[in-house]
Amino acid sequence: MKYEKLFQPGKIGNLELRNRVVMTAMGALMGDWNGCTTPEQIRFYEDRAKGGCGLIIPEFTSVDADSGHCNPIQLGIYDSRQIKSFQLICEAVHRHGAKIFIQLHHGGREAPPACNGGRQAMAPSVELNSVVGRATILPREMTIEDIDNLVEKYVQAAVNSELAGADGVEVHAAHGYLVQQFLSPYTNKRTDEYGGSMENRCRFLVRILTGIRAAVSRDFVVGARINGNDFVEGGNDLAACTEIAKYLEPYVDYFNVSCGVYASAPTMIEPCYSPEGWRKNLAKTIKAAVNVPVIAVNTIKHPETAERFLQEGVSDFVGMSRMQLADPDVVKKAMAGREDLIRKCLGCMNCNKSVVAGKNLHCAINPVTGRATVYGDENLVKTGAGRTVAVVGGGPGGMQAALLLKKRGYYPVIFESRDHLGGSAVLGLESAVQGYGGRAHRDHEGRDEGVPHRGAPEHTRHGRDAARARSLRRRRRLRRRSDRAEHSRCGPQQCLLY
């Protein structure tokens, strides 16, 4: 088999997974105002399970009704309505052979009062949030009573997760949220038994993990998402994070290794200029120091990269998350040897921007993502009856239109002045950032669907005019890039999704 490790069954605790592919938690935010799921969200996770993913971890899920929410439509698991709601997600995922863990979350100082009934955020210490957009969130310091109360909330949330039919829970202890705020000296300035030494800073999480383990069944998986590096001055570096993992190992069935906090946002949700696997040493170092399985996210865009990292011992399971926003069938396509049909994530951050703006989740590569109950193939009105339709322009939009028309029963013909398809997306293939091309999959999909392409030959007048126009546009682009390079000193800024 081409991907011997990737499609090899694996175990976390006593739970067997059909392969090593994990869809780690992302804030898709398709729930309702009561922290419950919706038909669109159920379909979203079911499509990824149907596509072959081994383990699905839905978006961060709130443990407390009154505090810690980072979004007004964030999922919750703190009351009976939400248990029933999550049952629908778990049943949909299990129906197709995948497993599911629920990620338990509290935002701490990152939880805006506007999302929490106007209540002030709370955190280990009173530290003003320096992140743009969150600078007005001044948390209050948690009392021992607050800590005791939240430990109980986490434990009850885990019990509720098991009642809902989940296979395990993952305590979110990364990305600058509450538990990670206790772990990091960057945000934990306490002088009592919950601050100071590494053991004291881990005390809150240890109490949560031991409480959960005592309350759930023996085979129910209990894990933690942790940082491999905070990437902020005064935070935990790789060495400190490795020591934390070693200390926490007796209390978990696995680790999910990520990195970054809100003050180092581009390391958490990497844009297109971050190469695949740039952070792999974080997970590899922690994996070498512990004896429980390690899941790792590494900006993976290709199944070949995932296989190589497994072979190299970077992790035991690979997170392929935004990749599955772009293509829910990526696992099945890789198993069938049809990598040419995979819609690869561009790292364009369109998914992030759409959610942060309060809009529906939107993927630049896959227009059905987040809208499958409306735009799924089963909802298409098939009235084409074989009629021919001319599609002018073979860029990404034109190719997607032709594919959709073909599914609706039309006979689309693409007219393109160039001798190849792809439009402006081809520029991405020629850039210094390799492996993020956005047009090849549609080109191959079109061929598989039998969509003809009529290019303009260079010896025709139209072809010569088009060639001259392309040459002129290319020179203008290069001139603009040169001007920008001389005057710009700043890289692109990124928003956050989860």
C-alpha positions in Angstrom: 0.0 0.0 0.0 1.3 3.5 -0.9 0.4 5.0 2.5 1.3 2.1 4.7 1.3 4.0 8.0 -1.4 6.5 7.3 -4.1 3.9 6.7 -2.9 1.5 9.4 -5.3 1.1 12.3 -4.2 2.6 15.6 -5.2 2.7 19.3 -5.7 5.4 21.8 -6.2 3.9 25.2 -8.4 0.9 24.5 -10.1 2.5 21.5 -9.2 1.3 18.0 -9.2 3.8 15.2 -9.5 2.6 11.5 -6.6 4.9 10.4 -4.2 7.6 11.6 -6.1 10.6 10.2 -7.6 13.0 12.7 -9.8 16.0 12.0 -8.8 18.1 15.0 -11.1 20.8 16.5 -11.8 23.9 14.4 -14.3 26.6 15.2 -16.7 26.1 12.4 -19.4 27.7 14.5 -22.6 26.2 12.9 -24.4 25.6 16.2 -27.4 27.6 17.5 -27.8 30.2 20.2 -28.4 27.5 22.9 -25.1 25.7 22.4 -26.8 22.9 20.4 -26.1 21.5 17.0 -27.9 22.2 13.8 -28.7 19.9 10.7 -25.9 21.7 8.8 -23.4 21.0 11.5 -24.4 17.3 11.8 -24.0 17.0 8.0 -20.6 18.7 8.2 -19.2 16.1 10.5 -21.0 13.2 8.9 -19.5 14.0 5.5 -16.0 14.0 7.0 -16.7 10.6 8.7 -18.1 9.3 5.4 -15.0 10.5 3.6 -12.8 8.1 5.6 -11.5 10.2 8.5 -10.5 8.0 11.5 -11.2 10.4 14.4 -13.2 13.6 14.5 -12.9 16.1 17.3 -15.6 18.8 16.8 -15.1 22.4 17.7 -14.3 23.7 21.1 -17.2 22.9 23.4 -18.1 25.0 26.4 -18.3 23.4 29.9 -20.0 26.3 31.7 -23.3 28.0 31.0 -22.2 31.3 32.6 -18.6 31.9 31.6 -15.8 31.0 29.2 -17.7 31.3 25.9 -15.6 32.7 23.1 -18.5 32.9 20.6 -22.2 33.3 21.0 -23.0 30.2 19.0 -20.3 28.0 20.5 -21.3 24.4 21.2 -21.9 23.4 24.8 -22.1 20.2 26.8 -23.3 21.5 30.2 -27.0 20.7 30.0 -29.5 18.0 28.9 -30.5 19.7 25.7 -26.9 19.7 24.6 -26.4 16.0 25.5 -29.3 15.2 23.2 -27.8 17.5 20.6 -24.4 15.9 20.7 -26.0 12.4 20.4 -27.0 13.4 16.9 -23.4 14.3 16.0 -22.0 11.1 17.6 -24.6 8.9 15.8 -23.8 10.5 12.5 -20.1 10.0 12.9 -20.3 6.5 14.2 -22.7 5.5 11.3 -19.7 5.7 8.9 -17.1 4.0 11.1 -15.3 7.0 12.5 -14.8 7.8 16.2 -15.4 11.1 18.0 -13.9 12.9 21.0 -15.5 16.1 22.5 -13.1 19.0 23.2 -13.8 20.6 26.6 -13.2 24.3 26.6 -13.2 27.4 28.8 -11.9 30.7 27.3 -10.6 32.3 30.5 -9.4 35.8 29.8 -10.1 35.3 26.1 -13.9 35.1 26.7 -15.5 38.4 25.9 -18.1 39.7 28.3 -20.5 40.2 25.4 -20.6 36.5 24.9 -21.1 35.8 28.6 -24.1 37.9 29.7 -21.9 40.9 30.4 -19.9 39.1 33.1 -16.3 39.9 33.5 -13.8 37.3 32.2 -11.8 35.4 34.8 -8.2 34.1 34.6 -5.4 32.8 36.9 -4.2 36.4 37.2 -5.2 40.0 36.4 -3.3 40.5 33.2 -4.5 42.9 30.6 -4.9 41.2 27.2 -2.5 42.8 24.8 -4.0 41.3 21.7 -5.6 43.7 19.2 -9.4 43.4 19.5 -9.1 42.0 23.0 -7.2 44.8 24.7 -10.4 45.8 26.6 -10.8 42.4 28.3 -9.4 42.8 31.8 -10.1 39.6 33.7 -10.5 39.2 37.4 -8.3 36.8 39.3 -10.0 33.4 40.0 -10.6 32.5 43.6 -10.1 29.0 45.0 -13.9 28.7 45.0 -13.9 29.6 41.2 -11.3 26.9 40.6 -13.2 24.2 42.6 -16.4 25.1 40.7 -14.8 24.9 37.3 -13.1 21.6 38.0 -16.6 20.2 38.8 -17.9 21.8 35.5 -15.2 20.0 33.5 -15.9 16.7 35.2 -19.6 17.0 34.6 -19.0 18.0 30.9 -17.0 14.8 30.5 -19.8 12.7 32.0 -22.3 14.4 29.7 -20.0 13.6 26.7 -20.1 9.9 27.6 -23.8 10.1 27.9 -24.0 11.6 24.5 -22.2 8.7 23.0 -18.7 10.2 22.5 -15.7 7.9 22.6 -13.6 10.3 24.6 -12.9 13.8 25.7 -10.0 16.2 25.0 -9.3 18.9 27.6 -8.3 22.1 25.7 -5.1 23.1 27.4 -3.5 25.0 24.5 -3.9 28.2 22.5 -4.1 30.6 25.4 -7.4 29.5 26.8 -8.1 29.0 30.5 -6.2 25.8 31.3 -3.2 26.9 29.2 -3.3 30.2 31.0 -2.7 28.3 34.2 0.1 26.3 32.6 2.1 29.3 31.2 4.1 31.8 33.3 3.1 34.3 30.6 -0.4 34.5 32.1 0.0 32.8 35.5 1.4 35.2 38.1 -0.2 33.5 41.1 1.7 33.0 44.4 -0.5 30.3 45.8 -0.6 26.5 45.2 -1.8 27.2 41.6 1.2 29.3 40.5 4.9 29.5 40.5 6.5 26.0 40.0 5.6 23.8 37.0 3.9 21.4 39.3 1.7 24.1 40.8 0.8 25.5 37.4 -0.3 22.0 36.3 -2.4 21.5 39.4 -5.7 22.9 37.9 -5.4 20.6 34.9 -4.3 17.6 37.0 -7.4 18.0 39.1 -9.6 18.1 36.0 -8.0 15.0 34.5 -8.1 13.0 37.7 -11.7 14.0 38.3 -12.8 13.0 34.8 -11.0 9.7 35.0 -12.8 8.9 38.3 -16.2 9.8 36.9 -16.2 8.0 33.5 -15.9 4.4 32.4 -12.6 2.7 32.1 -12.5 2.5 28.3 -13.6 6.1 27.8 -10.6 8.1 26.4 -9.3 11.1 28.3 -6.7 13.3 26.6 -5.4 16.8 26.4 -4.5 19.3 23.7 -1.3 21.1 24.8 1.2 23.5 23.3 4.6 22.5 22.1 5.7 26.2 22.4 3.8 29.3 23.3 5.9 31.5 21.0 5.7 34.5 23.3 8.3 36.0 25.6 7.8 34.8 29.1 5.8 31.8 28.0 6.6 28.1 27.8 9.2 27.1 25.2 9.6 23.6 23.8 11.7 22.4 26.7 9.2 23.6 29.3 6.3 22.1 27.3 8.1 18.8 27.1 8.5 18.8 30.9 4.8 19.6 31.3 3.9 16.7 29.0 6.1 14.3 31.0 4.4 15.5 34.2 0.9 15.1 32.8 1.5 11.7 31.1 0.1 9.5 33.9 -3.2 11.3 33.7 -3.9 11.1 30.0 -4.5 8.5 27.2 -3.0 10.8 24.6 -1.7 14.3 23.8 -2.7 16.5 20.9 0.2 18.8 20.3 -0.3 22.3 18.9 1.4 25.6 19.6 0.8 29.3 20.0 -1.5 31.7 21.9 -3.5 34.7 20.7 -0.4 36.9 21.0 1.4 34.6 18.5 -1.6 34.0 16.3 0.1 33.0 13.0 1.7 30.0 14.7 -1.7 28.7 15.7 -3.6 29.0 12.4 -0.9 29.3 9.8 -1.5 31.3 6.6 -0.2 30.2 3.1 3.4 31.3 3.6 4.0 28.7 6.4 5.5 25.6 4.9 4.1 22.1 5.6 5.6 20.7 8.7 7.4 23.8 9.9 6.5 22.9 13.6 7.1 19.1 13.4 10.0 19.2 15.8 7.6 20.2 18.6 5.5 17.1 18.4 8.5 14.9 17.6 10.3 16.1 20.7 7.3 15.5 23.0 6.5 12.1 21.4 10.1 11.0 22.2 9.6 12.0 25.8 6.3 10.3 26.5 4.8 6.8 26.1 1.2 7.7 25.2 0.1 8.4 21.6 0.6 11.8 20.1 -1.7 13.6 17.6 0.0 16.5 15.9 -1.1 19.3 13.5 1.6 20.3 11.0 -0.1 22.3 8.3 -0.4 19.1 6.3 -1.7 19.7 2.7 -0.7 16.4 1.1 -1.2 12.7 2.2 2.4 12.1 1.1 3.5 14.5 3.8 1.3 12.9 6.4 2.8 9.4 5.6 6.3 10.7 5.7 5.8 12.3 9.2 4.4 9.0 10.5 7.4 7.2 9.1 9.8 9.7 10.7 8.1 9.3 14.1 6.9 12.9 14.3 3.6 11.7 15.7 1.3 8.6 16.0 -1.7 10.3 14.4 -1.8 13.2 12.0 -4.2 16.2 12.2 -5.6 17.0 8.7 -8.2 19.6 9.6 -8.5 22.6 7.2 -7.6 20.0 4.5 -10.9 18.4 5.3 -12.7 21.7 5.0 -11.5 21.9 1.4 -12.2 18.2 0.7 -14.2 16.0 3.0 -13.2 13.0 0.8 -9.5 13.5 1.0 -8.9 10.2 2.8 -11.0 8.1 0.3 -9.3 9.8 -2.6 -5.8 9.1 -1.2 -6.8 5.5 -0.5 -7.9 5.1 -4.1 -4.7 6.6 -5.5 -6.6 9.6 -6.9 -4.5 12.4 -5.3 -5.1 14.4 -8.5 -8.7 14.8 -7.5 -7.9 16.2 -4.0 -8.9 19.8 -3.4 -5.9 21.0 -1.5 -6.3 23.7 1.1 -4.6 27.0 0.0 -4.0 28.3 3.5 -5.8 31.4 2.3 -7.6 31.9 5.6 -10.9 32.5 3.9 -12.5 30.0 6.4 -11.1 31.9 9.3 -12.2 35.3 8.0 -15.7 34.2 7.2 -16.3 32.8 10.7 -14.6 35.7 12.6 -16.8 38.1 10.6 -19.8 36.3 11.9 -20.8 34.8 8.6 -21.3 31.2 7.5 -18.2 29.0 7.2 -16.9 29.5 3.7 -14.0 27.7 1.9 -12.5 29.3 -1.2 -11.8 25.9 -2.7 -15.1 24.1 -1.9 -18.3 26.2 -2.1 -20.3 23.3 -0.6 -18.4 23.4 2.8 -20.8 24.6 5.5 -23.8 24.6 3.1 -24.1 20.9 2.3 -27.8 20.7 3.3 -28.5 23.3 0.7 -25.9 22.8 -2.1 -25.2 19.1 -1.7 -25.4 17.0 -4.8 -28.7 15.4 -3.7 -30.3 18.9 -3.7 -29.3 19.9 -7.3 -32.1 20.6 -9.7 -31.2 18.4 -12.7 -33.0 20.0 -15.6 -30.1 20.1 -18.1 -31.4 17.3 -20.3 -28.1 17.2 -22.2 -28.3 20.8 -23.4 -25.0 22.5 -24.3 -23.9 25.5 -22.2 -20.9 27.7 -23.0 -18.7 28.6 -20.0 -16.5 31.6 -20.9 -13.3 31.5 -19.0 -11.5 28.5 -17.5 -10.4 29.9 -14.2 -11.5 28.4 -10.9 -14.9 29.9 -11.1 -15.5 28.8 -14.7 -14.3 25.2 -13.9 -16.5 25.0 -10.8 -19.5 26.3 -12.8 -18.8 23.7 -15.5 -18.6 20.9 -13.0 -21.9 22.0 -11.4 -23.6 22.2 -14.8 -22.4 18.7 -15.6 -24.0 17.4 -12.4 -27.2 19.1 -13.3 -27.4 17.3 -16.6 -26.1 19.9 -18.9 -23.2 19.5 -21.5 -20.8 22.4 -20.5 -18.1 23.5 -22.9 -15.3 25.7 -21.4 -13.9 28.4 -23.7 -10.5 29.7 -22.6 -8.1 32.0 -24.4 -5.1 30.2 -22.9 -3.9 26.8 -23.8 -4.5 25.6 -20.2 -7.1 25.9 -17.5 -6.7 27.6 -14.1 -6.9 31.3 -14.7 -5.2 33.5 -12.1 -4.8 30.5 -9.8 -2.0 29.3 -11.9 0.1 32.2 -10.5 0.0 30.3 -7.2 1.6 27.3 -8.8 4.5 29.5 -10.1 5.0 31.3 -6.8 7.8 30.6 -4.3 5.3 28.9 -2.0 5.0 25.4 -3.4 2.2 22.8 -3.0 -0.7 25.2 -2.6 -2.1 25.1 -6.2 -5.9 25.6 -6.4 -6.8 24.7 -9.9 -5.3 21.2 -10.7 -8.0 19.3 -8.9 -10.8 21.0 -10.8 -8.9 20.4 -14.1 -8.8 16.7 -13.3 -12.4 16.6 -12.0 -13.4 18.2 -15.3 -11.6 15.6 -17.3 -13.2 12.8 -15.2 -16.6 14.4 -15.8 -16.0 14.7 -19.5 -16.1 18.5 -19.6 -14.4 19.6 -22.9 -12.1 22.6 -23.1 -11.8 24.8 -26.1 -8.5 26.8 -26.0 -7.6 29.6 -28.4 -4.6 28.6 -30.6 -1.7 31.1 -30.7 -1.8 31.3 -34.6 -5.4 32.8 -34.6 -5.9 36.6 -34.2 -7.7 36.1 -31.0 -4.9 33.9 -29.7 -2.2 36.4 -30.6 -4.1 39.2 -29.0 -4.7 37.2 -25.9 -0.9 36.3 -25.7 0.1 40.0 -26.0 -2.4 40.9 -23.3 -1.1 38.2 -21.0 2.5 39.4 -21.6 1.5 43.0 -20.8 -0.4 42.0 -17.6 2.5 39.9 -16.5 5.0 42.8 -16.9 2.6 45.1 -15.0 2.2 42.6 -12.1 6.0 42.2 -11.8 6.4 46.0 -11.7 3.8 46.3 -9.0 5.4 43.5 -7.0 8.8 45.2 -7.3 7.3 48.6 -6.1 5.6 46.9 -3.1 8.8 45.0 -2.1 10.7 48.3 -1.9 8.2 50.1 0.3 6.7 47.3 2.5 8.2 46.1 5.7 5.2 44.3 7.2 3.8 40.8 6.7 0.1 40.1 6.4 -2.0 40.1 9.6 -4.2 37.2 10.4 -7.5 36.7 12.3 -8.3 33.7 14.5 -10.7 30.9 14.0 -10.2 28.7 17.1 
